[in-house]
């Protein structure tokens, strides 16, 4: 005989830890992105725009 499935209760309780992990991942990515932008701004202020863009161009060229 077929038995009732109570999967909704299990799915809801299992989704909460995944949501917490997703918040941690998104928060970490936002923090890392902020640090990258802060570092780029610091390089821009320290080296000036021309040298900054040349360093970025050289870095990209080194990848290919």
BELWO-V479820 format. One record per pair of residues at least 6 apart in sequence whose ideal C-beta (glycine too) atoms are under 7 Angstrom apart, sorted by the first residue. I is the first residue (numbers start at 0). J is the second residue. If there is no record, write none. Layout:
BEGIN
I&J + I&J
END
This chain:
BEGIN
42&51 + 43&51 + 46&54
END
